[in-house]
Structures are given as structure tokens and as C-alpha cells.
């Protein structure tokens, strides 16, 4: 059996295999996924180990939910989190819950240790429902391999909630069809992306996907013209909670059929959709919590009227001219993840809980917050202040201190400020200028991150202003070139020039971080696109 593998969405290992004919005694629907039992026990101890760890999580969660149901002498008997297996006390309680005269059957078809060694196979004593839930959390191939652990495990994968992920040009479409044909359990997640799928409509109509909860599909981005979205994608209206749709056309005649009352996350990526159809789709998702729009076309205006929406991430693209947040009472994150947007008007009319905003750029044509208006990052009319915003990201090409200070006046409760620049900077001398009180500097600003710091006079003056004025500042992170980060003499001189000995906050710490080790997901996770954990 030839095998290739890729890392898929959320770290899952994707189904990506070419199969050869299997022996008749193997299970045909999963033959491409299962090595022989002997090789599995010798080479793939990982399924048992992963199942054990996942079982530990489930057991600990159950113990927390049911402390009052345990005898006083047995409360707090949780499994060792490093082992992920049930303790003797837990196994005894499970046996005591069996009907009188009935003992839990030992594992069949394998040794006492379930192939993992180190003691009796207590994991196999768990009910099928719990084991099935654990298997559904495993990557597709690891879930299939659990069938080779023992005869006790063999039927579980086909009855467990299905988690099927298939990506790339080398996916064996016949194997996907066999898995769907043989599966008898419920469906949790179905993901097929980044290749030309001839069977997609048929797969989505499979009874195995009834009551599907998570759907992700995307045709090849090289396909021209874009294929239409299959109508069968709309048949999961009552159960679907997560949907990622990519590289297709949304037919206008389907817009009135969109009704997903339980959908929580929606991502449209490189989808051609009309403005009327887009707004009809959003209106049909009343429980929507997260919306991501990435490089779509066919519309020029996006209006947000969503009672439950908490996160809106926009990669606006070249066709969008306006983003208007008309009524979003629960919106907390408004993310503009494409720094190259130009000629775009963004207006926030009503978002009373907005906490995280950005990155905003110099190139935004017009930015409105109530009665406050900005052209790019330059204020043209001051009125409404956004007291709820705690995190702000800015892309300021020229690194102008005056621009940043004026922008900060509209966000008096700001705690975290992220700024990205690639230029040498403007004249940022501020010591002889009169400066009105800035509330966030006196009371709230705790973290400053400057990406593209070069250490010249303009950048030093810029950072020094915050070091000497921010009274509750805790952290200053300067992202620099690798050669500068490794130069201890350069770093020492920079610390001296930044006047750290006179800092306004005694708790403030300064860190130099190289670009190569700076991760947007890790360091600016607040401004990261939730659909792919990077902006």
C-alpha cells in the first residue's frame, strides 16, 4: 500500500492514500486505512496511546460533572493525566454499575494490555458510546487503525461519529466512497478540499452524512470557470454548525433556500456570489457566531445585521467597496486581515461590545465610528469614542507618532496596541510639543508591539514616548531583523537609548524578537483569522 500524508485543518492528518487489493478477510470499506494487526501493534502504538489520552480527558470531565454522585471516600479519584487510563477505583465503580450477576466482558481478540503493555486494558471496559466519541476525535487514518487493535474495537469506527478529512490531488476518491457506503454511525465532520471532486454531490447525498455537523469543501483554485456549489450542500439545514465553502459559484436560485438555524461558523473563500444572495445567506443564519469572508467576488457592499455575531474577519479583496456594520449587538472582534485594501469604506454604526479591532491601514478610504471619521488613519472629524475597544492593530507605513496619538484618542480604554511598519519613519520628536492628556496612556495601555523596528532615531523616539508616558505599561515587544536580535551589543545600545531607567511604569519589560520567530498566531492571536489561525 502506497501512502502519502498531509497535515489538514486543525492539525488533523488527512486521508491521502493509494490502495492496492486487500486480502478477502479485511474490511473492504476501510482496507486502505488499516495495516495488519501485527504491524499495528508493533509500529502504530499511537492509536492506543492517543485513545488513552483522549479517554483521560473524557474521564476527568465526567468526574468534574458528577462529584456529588461519588461516595465520600472516592471523590476526586481522577485518572493520572499523564497516563490517560482509568484507575482501579474507577474500574471498580464501572463494574458495580453493571446489572446484578453481569460482569463486564474482557477485551476480545487481544492480550490483556490491548497492545500497549503496562497492565490490564481498562479502556476497553468503557461503553461503546464513549469509545465512539473518543475515536471521532482522532485523525481519519488513526481512527481507522483502531479496528486492528482487537475484535472489541473492530466495529466501533464504523459506528462512531464520522470524522472524514480528505485533501489534495492524491486523494483516493474510491476509498472515500467505500467509507461512506459502509458507515452506519452519525456524521460529525466531512472535509474535502483543494482538488477537482467529481463525486462531491453524490458524497453529500450519502445517508452516512445525514445530520452532519461540520462541512468543509473547496474545489481546486485552478478550476476555470468556478464550478457551481452543489445543491446537496444545503440539505443539512437542521444540524449543520460549521461550514467552510471555497472556490465555487453560489447559484442565485438557491439563495432563498438557505436556512441554517444552528450554524455557528461560516467561511466563504474565493466564492462568486451576488450581493443579494450573500445577504440572503446571512439572514438565513440567525445563530451565526463567526463569519469569515476571504477574497470573494460578485458583490461590492457587505451589510452586517446579525443578532449573535461575535467575530467578523474580512479579507475584502478588490471588488468590495463598503463594509457597513449596521446592527451587531454581540460583535466583539472586527478583523481586517488583508493589509493591501485600498478605496474601502468601513462604517461601524452599532457594535456596543466591540473589543478587538484591526489591523487598520493607511490605505482605507474612509473609516467611520459613529460620528468620528478617519481618512486612512488621519482623523478628519472627532466625535464618538470607542470605550469598549481593548485591542487595536494598525498598519502605519510611515510610523508617524502624531497619527498614532490622534488615533488613540478615540480609544480611551485601549490595553494592547500592535503597529506594523516597514519604513524608516517620520520625524517623531515630541519632547517640546504640548501634549493633552491621553486616557489610555495614563490608565490602561499594558502592551505595545512594534513590528519592523529598525533602531534609527525616528523609531527610538517613537518607542521612547510610550516608555516614558504609559503609566501601566507591562511589555514592549520590538520585532527586528534576525541579525539585530542576535547582536548583543546593538541590543544593549538600544536599551540605553530607550531610556528604560526613567520609564513611567516600573513593571515595563523590553524584548527584541526576530521576524523569523515571531508568530502572528502566537503573538497576535487576538488579531488572527479564526478560520485558519493566521492573518
C-alpha positions as CSV (number, residue, x, y, z in Angstrom):
1,X,0.0,0.0,0.0
2,X,1.4,3.4,-1.0
3,X,0.8,6.2,1.4
4,X,1.2,10.0,1.4
5,X,0.0,12.3,4.1
6,X,-0.6,16.0,4.7
7,X,-1.5,17.9,7.8
8,X,-5.1,19.1,7.5
9,X,-7.4,21.6,9.0
10,X,-7.0,22.0,12.8
11,X,-4.0,19.6,12.7
12,X,-5.9,16.6,11.5
13,X,-4.0,14.1,9.4
14,X,-5.8,13.9,6.1
15,X,-6.8,10.8,4.2
16,X,-4.4,10.8,1.2
17,X,-3.7,7.2,0.1
18,X,-3.5,5.0,-2.9
19,X,-4.6,1.5,-2.1
20,X,-3.9,-1.9,-3.5
21,X,-6.1,-5.0,-3.4
22,X,-6.5,-6.3,0.2
23,X,-6.9,-9.8,1.5
24,X,-10.6,-11.0,1.5
25,X,-10.8,-11.2,5.3
26,X,-10.1,-7.5,5.6
27,X,-12.9,-5.0,5.9
28,X,-13.3,-3.7,2.4
29,X,-14.7,-0.3,3.2
30,X,-11.6,0.6,5.3
31,X,-8.9,-1.5,3.6
32,X,-7.0,1.5,2.5
33,X,-6.7,2.7,6.1
34,X,-5.7,-0.4,8.1
35,X,-2.3,-2.2,8.2
36,X,-2.2,-5.7,9.5
37,X,-2.9,-6.2,13.3
38,X,0.7,-7.4,13.9
39,X,2.2,-4.3,12.3
40,X,-0.3,-2.1,14.0
41,X,0.7,-3.4,17.5
42,X,4.4,-3.2,16.6
43,X,4.6,0.1,14.7
44,X,1.4,2.0,15.5
45,X,1.2,2.1,19.2
46,X,0.0,5.7,18.7
47,X,-3.8,4.9,18.3
48,X,-3.9,3.2,21.7
49,X,-1.9,6.0,23.3
50,X,-4.0,8.7,21.7
51,X,-7.2,6.9,22.6
52,X,-5.9,6.6,26.2
53,X,-5.1,10.3,26.4
54,X,-8.5,11.3,25.0
55,X,-10.2,8.9,27.3
56,X,-8.4,10.6,30.2
57,X,-9.9,13.9,29.2
58,X,-13.4,12.4,29.0
59,X,-13.0,10.7,32.4
60,X,-11.8,13.9,34.0
61,X,-14.7,15.8,32.6
62,X,-17.1,13.2,33.9
63,X,-15.5,13.3,37.3
64,X,-16.0,17.1,37.4
65,X,-19.6,16.8,36.4
66,X,-20.5,14.1,38.9
67,X,-18.7,14.8,42.2
68,X,-21.8,14.6,44.3
69,X,-22.7,11.1,42.9
70,X,-19.5,9.6,44.3
71,X,-19.1,8.2,47.8
72,X,-17.2,10.4,50.1
73,X,-14.2,8.1,50.2
74,X,-14.0,8.0,46.4
75,X,-14.3,11.6,45.4
76,X,-11.5,13.1,43.4
77,X,-10.3,9.8,42.1
78,X,-9.4,11.1,38.7
79,X,-7.1,9.3,36.3
80,X,-3.5,10.3,36.1
81,X,-3.4,12.9,33.4
82,X,-0.1,11.7,32.1
83,X,-1.4,8.1,31.7
84,X,-4.9,8.7,30.3
85,X,-6.2,5.3,31.6
86,X,-8.8,4.6,34.2
87,X,-7.7,4.0,37.8
88,X,-8.6,0.8,39.7
89,X,-11.2,2.7,41.7
90,X,-12.9,3.9,38.5
91,X,-12.9,0.4,37.0
92,X,-14.5,-0.9,40.2
93,X,-17.2,1.7,40.1
94,X,-17.9,0.8,36.4
95,X,-18.2,-2.9,37.4
96,X,-20.5,-2.0,40.3
97,X,-22.9,-0.2,37.9
98,X,-23.4,-3.4,35.8
99,X,-26.7,-5.3,36.4
100,X,-26.7,-7.9,39.1
101,X,-24.9,-11.1,38.1
102,X,-23.4,-9.5,34.9
103,X,-19.7,-8.7,34.7
104,X,-18.1,-6.5,32.1
105,X,-16.7,-8.7,29.4
106,X,-12.9,-8.7,29.0
107,X,-11.4,-7.5,25.7
108,X,-11.7,-10.0,22.9
109,X,-9.2,-10.9,20.3
110,X,-6.1,-9.3,22.0
111,X,-3.9,-9.5,25.0
112,X,-4.8,-8.1,28.4
113,X,-2.8,-4.9,27.7
114,X,-4.6,-4.1,24.5
115,X,-1.3,-4.0,22.6
116,X,0.0,-1.1,24.7
117,X,1.6,-3.0,27.6
118,X,1.7,-2.0,31.2
119,X,-1.4,-3.6,32.7
120,X,-5.0,-4.6,32.0
121,X,-6.9,-3.0,29.2
122,X,-9.3,-0.8,31.3
123,X,-10.1,1.4,28.3
124,X,-12.0,-1.4,26.6
125,X,-14.3,-1.6,29.6
126,X,-15.8,1.8,28.6
127,X,-19.2,1.8,26.9
128,X,-19.3,1.8,23.1
129,X,-20.8,5.4,23.1
130,X,-17.7,6.8,24.9
131,X,-15.2,4.9,22.9
132,X,-17.0,6.0,19.7
133,X,-16.8,9.7,20.9
134,X,-13.1,9.2,21.5
135,X,-12.5,7.7,18.1
136,X,-14.3,10.5,16.4
137,X,-11.7,13.0,17.8
138,X,-8.8,11.1,16.2
139,X,-7.4,11.9,12.7
140,X,-9.1,9.9,10.0
141,X,-6.3,7.4,9.5
142,X,-5.7,6.9,13.2
143,X,-9.4,6.3,13.7
144,X,-9.5,3.7,11.0
145,X,-6.4,1.9,12.5
146,X,-8.2,1.3,15.8
147,X,-10.1,-1.5,14.1
148,X,-6.9,-3.5,14.1
149,X,-6.3,-3.3,17.9
150,X,-8.7,-6.1,18.7
151,X,-12.1,-7.6,17.8
152,X,-13.5,-5.4,20.6
153,X,-12.5,-2.3,18.7
154,X,-13.2,-3.5,15.1
155,X,-16.9,-2.4,14.8
156,X,-16.5,0.8,16.7
157,X,-15.1,3.1,13.9
158,X,-17.9,2.3,11.5
159,X,-20.5,3.2,14.2
160,X,-18.6,6.1,15.8
161,X,-19.4,9.7,14.7
162,X,-17.7,10.1,11.4
163,X,-14.7,12.4,11.1
164,X,-13.6,12.1,7.4
165,X,-10.9,14.5,6.1
166,X,-9.6,14.2,2.5
167,X,-7.3,16.8,1.0
168,X,-5.1,17.2,-2.0
169,X,-4.7,15.8,-5.5
170,X,-3.7,12.3,-4.4
171,X,-6.8,11.5,-2.5
172,X,-8.3,8.1,-3.3
173,X,-11.9,9.0,-4.2
174,X,-12.9,5.3,-4.3
175,X,-11.8,4.9,-0.6
176,X,-13.9,7.9,0.4
177,X,-16.9,6.4,-1.4
178,X,-16.3,3.0,0.3
179,X,-16.1,4.6,3.8
180,X,-19.3,6.5,3.3
181,X,-21.1,3.4,2.0
182,X,-20.0,1.3,5.0
183,X,-20.5,3.8,7.8
184,X,-23.5,3.2,10.0
185,X,-23.0,5.8,12.7
186,X,-23.8,9.5,12.8
187,X,-21.6,12.1,11.0
188,X,-19.7,14.8,12.8
189,X,-17.3,16.2,10.2
190,X,-16.8,15.9,6.4
191,X,-14.0,17.7,4.7
192,X,-12.9,17.5,1.0
193,X,-10.8,20.4,-0.3
194,X,-8.3,21.6,-2.9
195,X,-8.9,19.2,-5.7
196,X,-11.4,18.5,-8.5
197,X,-14.1,16.4,-7.0
198,X,-16.3,14.5,-9.5
199,X,-18.2,12.8,-6.8
200,X,-18.9,15.7,-4.4
201,X,-22.6,16.0,-5.0
202,X,-23.0,12.2,-4.6
203,X,-21.0,12.1,-1.4
204,X,-23.0,14.9,0.1
205,X,-26.2,13.0,-0.7
206,X,-24.9,9.9,1.1
207,X,-27.1,8.7,4.0
208,X,-23.9,8.4,6.1
209,X,-23.8,12.2,6.2
210,X,-27.3,12.7,7.5
211,X,-27.3,15.0,10.5
212,X,-23.8,16.3,9.5
213,X,-22.5,18.9,12.0
214,X,-19.3,20.2,10.2
215,X,-18.9,20.6,6.4
216,X,-15.8,21.9,4.6
217,X,-15.4,21.6,0.8
218,X,-13.4,23.5,-1.8
219,X,-12.8,22.9,-5.4
220,X,-9.4,23.4,-7.0
221,X,-8.5,27.1,-7.1
222,X,-7.2,26.4,-10.7
223,X,-10.6,25.4,-12.0
224,X,-11.9,28.0,-14.5
225,X,-14.7,28.8,-14.6
226,X,-15.5,28.1,-11.0
227,X,-17.9,25.1,-10.6
228,X,-21.3,25.8,-9.1
229,X,-21.9,24.9,-5.4
230,X,-23.8,21.5,-5.3
231,X,-27.4,22.0,-4.1
232,X,-26.9,19.0,-1.8
233,X,-24.7,21.2,0.4
234,X,-27.9,22.8,1.7
235,X,-29.6,19.6,2.9
236,X,-28.0,19.8,6.4
237,X,-30.0,22.8,7.4
238,X,-31.2,21.5,10.8
239,X,-27.9,20.1,12.1
240,X,-25.0,22.0,10.5
241,X,-23.0,24.1,12.9
242,X,-19.7,24.8,10.9
243,X,-19.5,25.4,7.2
244,X,-16.4,26.3,5.1
245,X,-17.2,26.8,1.3
246,X,-14.5,27.6,-1.2
247,X,-13.7,28.1,-4.9
248,X,-17.2,27.8,-6.4
249,X,-20.1,29.8,-7.6
250,X,-23.2,30.3,-5.4
251,X,-26.3,30.0,-7.7
252,X,-28.7,32.8,-7.2
253,X,-31.7,30.5,-7.4
254,X,-30.5,28.8,-4.1
255,X,-30.4,31.9,-2.0
256,X,-34.0,31.7,-0.8
257,X,-33.4,28.0,0.3
258,X,-30.6,28.9,2.7
259,X,-31.7,28.3,6.2
260,X,-29.3,27.1,8.8
261,X,-30.8,27.9,12.2
262,X,-28.0,26.2,14.2
263,X,-25.0,27.4,12.1
264,X,-22.3,28.9,14.3
265,X,-19.3,29.4,11.9
266,X,-19.4,30.3,8.2
267,X,-16.4,30.8,5.9
268,X,-16.6,31.8,2.3
269,X,-13.3,31.7,0.4
270,X,-13.0,32.6,-3.2
271,X,-16.7,32.2,-3.8
272,X,-18.5,34.1,-6.5
273,X,-21.8,35.3,-5.0
274,X,-24.1,38.2,-5.7
275,X,-24.8,40.8,-3.1
276,X,-28.5,39.8,-2.8
277,X,-27.5,36.2,-2.3
278,X,-24.9,37.0,0.3
279,X,-27.3,39.0,2.4
280,X,-30.0,36.3,2.0
281,X,-27.5,33.7,3.2
282,X,-26.5,35.7,6.2
283,X,-30.2,36.4,7.0
284,X,-30.8,32.6,7.0
285,X,-28.1,32.0,9.7
286,X,-29.7,33.7,12.8
287,X,-27.3,31.9,15.3
288,X,-24.1,32.8,13.4
289,X,-21.2,33.4,15.8
290,X,-18.2,33.7,13.4
291,X,-18.2,35.0,9.8
292,X,-15.1,35.0,7.6
293,X,-15.1,36.4,4.1
294,X,-11.9,35.8,2.1
295,X,-11.2,37.1,-1.4
296,X,-14.7,36.6,-2.7
297,X,-16.2,38.4,-5.7
298,X,-19.6,39.3,-7.2
299,X,-20.6,41.9,-4.6
300,X,-19.3,45.4,-3.7
301,X,-21.1,46.0,-0.4
302,X,-21.4,44.0,2.8
303,X,-24.1,44.9,5.4
304,X,-24.0,43.2,8.8
305,X,-27.2,42.8,10.7
306,X,-26.7,39.8,12.9
307,X,-28.0,39.4,16.5
308,X,-25.5,36.7,17.6
309,X,-22.4,37.5,15.5
310,X,-19.3,37.8,17.8
311,X,-16.4,37.7,15.2
312,X,-16.2,39.2,11.7
313,X,-13.0,38.6,9.7
314,X,-12.6,40.2,6.3
315,X,-10.1,39.7,3.5
316,X,-12.0,42.2,1.4
317,X,-10.4,41.8,-2.0
318,X,-10.5,44.1,-4.9
319,X,-14.3,44.1,-5.6
320,X,-15.6,45.2,-2.1
321,X,-16.1,48.9,-1.7
322,X,-18.1,49.1,1.6
323,X,-18.3,47.2,4.8
324,X,-21.2,48.5,7.0
325,X,-21.8,47.1,10.5
326,X,-25.4,48.3,11.0
327,X,-26.5,46.3,13.9
328,X,-24.3,43.8,15.7
329,X,-25.1,43.8,19.4
330,X,-22.8,40.9,20.3
331,X,-19.8,41.7,17.9
332,X,-16.5,41.6,19.8
333,X,-13.9,41.1,17.1
334,X,-13.8,43.1,13.8
335,X,-10.7,41.9,11.9
336,X,-9.4,43.3,8.6
337,X,-6.8,40.7,7.7
338,X,-5.8,42.0,4.3
339,X,-3.4,44.9,4.7
340,X,-3.5,45.8,1.0
341,X,-7.1,47.0,0.9
342,X,-7.5,50.4,-0.8
343,X,-10.5,52.5,-1.6
344,X,-12.7,50.7,1.0
345,X,-15.1,52.4,3.3
346,X,-15.7,50.8,6.7
347,X,-18.5,52.1,8.9
348,X,-19.4,50.9,12.3
349,X,-22.8,52.2,13.2
350,X,-23.8,49.9,16.1
351,X,-21.4,47.4,17.8
352,X,-21.7,48.2,21.5
353,X,-19.5,45.3,22.6
354,X,-16.6,45.7,20.1
355,X,-13.3,44.8,21.9
356,X,-10.8,43.9,19.2
357,X,-10.2,45.9,16.0
358,X,-7.7,45.8,13.2
359,X,-5.3,45.7,11.5
360,X,-6.5,49.1,10.1
361,X,-4.3,50.6,7.3
362,X,-3.2,53.9,5.8
363,X,-5.0,52.9,2.6
364,X,-8.6,52.6,3.9
365,X,-10.5,55.3,2.0
366,X,-12.9,56.2,4.9
367,X,-13.3,54.8,8.4
368,X,-16.3,55.8,10.5
369,X,-17.1,55.1,14.1
370,X,-20.4,56.8,14.8
371,X,-19.7,60.5,14.3
372,X,-15.9,60.0,14.2
373,X,-14.4,59.9,10.7
374,X,-10.9,59.0,9.6
375,X,-9.3,59.2,6.1
376,X,-6.8,56.4,6.3
377,X,-5.5,56.8,9.9
378,X,-5.9,60.6,9.9
379,X,-8.8,62.0,11.9
380,X,-11.0,64.4,10.0
381,X,-13.8,64.6,12.5
382,X,-13.8,63.7,16.2
383,X,-17.0,62.7,17.9
384,X,-17.8,59.2,19.1
385,X,-15.2,57.4,21.3
386,X,-15.0,53.7,21.3
387,X,-14.6,52.9,25.0
388,X,-15.2,49.2,24.6
389,X,-12.2,48.6,22.3
390,X,-9.2,47.0,24.3
391,X,-7.1,45.7,21.4
392,X,-6.1,47.7,18.3
393,X,-3.9,46.8,15.3
394,X,-2.6,49.4,12.9
395,X,-0.5,49.3,9.7
396,X,1.3,52.6,9.6
397,X,3.7,52.7,6.7
398,X,5.5,56.0,7.7
399,X,5.3,55.3,11.5
400,X,4.1,58.8,12.5
401,X,3.7,59.3,16.2
402,X,1.3,62.2,15.7
403,X,-1.0,60.0,13.6
404,X,-0.9,57.2,16.2
405,X,-1.6,59.6,19.1
406,X,-4.6,61.2,17.4
407,X,-5.9,57.8,16.6
408,X,-5.6,56.6,20.2
409,X,-7.7,59.4,21.4
410,X,-10.8,57.7,20.0
411,X,-10.0,54.5,22.0
412,X,-9.5,55.7,25.7
413,X,-9.7,52.1,27.1
414,X,-7.0,50.6,24.9
415,X,-4.9,48.0,26.5
416,X,-2.9,46.3,23.7
417,X,-1.6,48.2,20.7
418,X,0.0,46.4,17.7
419,X,1.7,48.5,15.0
420,X,3.4,47.3,11.8
421,X,5.7,49.3,9.6
422,X,8.5,48.9,7.1
423,X,9.7,52.5,6.6
424,X,12.4,54.5,8.4
425,X,9.7,56.6,10.0
426,X,8.7,60.3,10.2
427,X,10.2,63.0,12.5
428,X,8.9,61.7,15.8
429,X,10.4,64.3,18.2
430,X,7.8,65.0,20.8
431,X,9.6,66.4,23.9
432,X,9.0,70.1,23.1
433,X,5.4,69.7,22.0
434,X,2.4,70.4,24.2
435,X,0.5,67.2,24.8
436,X,-3.0,66.9,26.1
437,X,-3.9,64.0,28.5
438,X,-4.4,60.7,26.7
439,X,-6.6,58.5,28.9
440,X,-5.4,55.1,27.7
441,X,-1.7,56.1,28.4
442,X,-2.5,57.1,31.9
443,X,-4.8,54.3,32.9
444,X,-4.9,51.3,30.5
445,X,-2.2,50.6,27.9
446,X,-0.3,47.5,29.0
447,X,1.3,46.2,25.8
448,X,3.0,47.7,22.8
449,X,4.2,45.6,19.9
450,X,6.1,47.3,17.0
451,X,6.7,45.0,14.0
452,X,9.5,46.3,11.8
453,X,11.6,48.2,14.4
454,X,14.9,49.4,12.9
455,X,16.6,51.2,15.8
456,X,17.0,54.5,14.0
457,X,16.2,57.9,15.6
458,X,12.7,58.0,14.4
459,X,11.9,54.5,15.8
460,X,13.7,55.2,19.0
461,X,11.8,58.4,19.6
462,X,8.5,56.6,18.8
463,X,9.1,53.9,21.4
464,X,10.6,56.2,24.0
465,X,7.3,58.2,24.0
466,X,5.4,55.1,25.2
467,X,8.2,54.1,27.7
468,X,8.0,57.5,29.4
469,X,4.3,58.2,29.1
470,X,2.4,54.8,29.6
471,X,2.0,54.6,33.3
472,X,0.8,50.9,33.5
473,X,2.8,49.5,30.6
474,X,3.9,46.0,31.2
475,X,5.5,44.8,27.9
476,X,7.2,46.4,24.9
477,X,8.0,43.9,22.1
478,X,10.1,45.1,19.2
479,X,10.2,42.7,16.2
480,X,13.5,43.2,14.4
481,X,15.7,41.6,11.8
482,X,17.5,38.4,12.9
483,X,21.0,39.9,12.7
484,X,19.9,42.7,15.1
485,X,18.2,40.4,17.5
486,X,21.4,38.3,17.8
487,X,23.7,41.3,18.2
488,X,24.0,41.8,22.0
489,X,26.0,45.0,21.6
490,X,23.3,46.5,19.4
491,X,20.5,45.4,21.9
492,X,22.5,47.0,24.8
493,X,22.8,50.3,23.0
494,X,19.1,50.3,22.1
495,X,18.1,49.7,25.7
496,X,20.3,52.7,26.8
497,X,18.8,54.9,24.1
498,X,15.2,53.9,25.0
499,X,15.6,55.4,28.5
500,X,14.4,52.4,30.3
501,X,15.8,53.7,33.6
502,X,13.3,56.6,33.5
503,X,10.3,54.5,32.4
504,X,6.9,55.6,33.7
505,X,6.0,52.0,34.7
506,X,8.5,50.1,36.8
507,X,6.9,46.9,35.6
508,X,7.6,47.6,31.9
509,X,9.8,45.0,30.2
510,X,11.5,45.2,26.7
511,X,12.0,42.3,24.4
512,X,13.7,42.1,21.0
513,X,12.2,39.4,18.8
514,X,13.4,38.3,15.4
515,X,11.0,38.3,12.5
516,X,11.8,34.6,11.9
517,X,10.5,33.5,15.3
518,X,7.6,36.0,15.5
519,X,4.3,34.2,15.0
520,X,1.1,36.1,14.3
521,X,-0.9,33.1,15.6
522,X,1.0,33.0,18.9
523,X,1.9,36.7,19.5
524,X,-1.1,38.5,18.0
525,X,-3.7,35.7,18.4
526,X,-6.2,38.4,19.2
527,X,-6.0,39.7,15.6
528,X,-5.8,36.3,13.9
529,X,-8.3,35.0,11.4
530,X,-10.3,32.3,13.2
531,X,-10.7,30.2,10.0
532,X,-7.0,29.4,9.7
533,X,-5.3,30.8,12.8
534,X,-3.3,33.3,10.9
535,X,-3.9,36.8,9.5
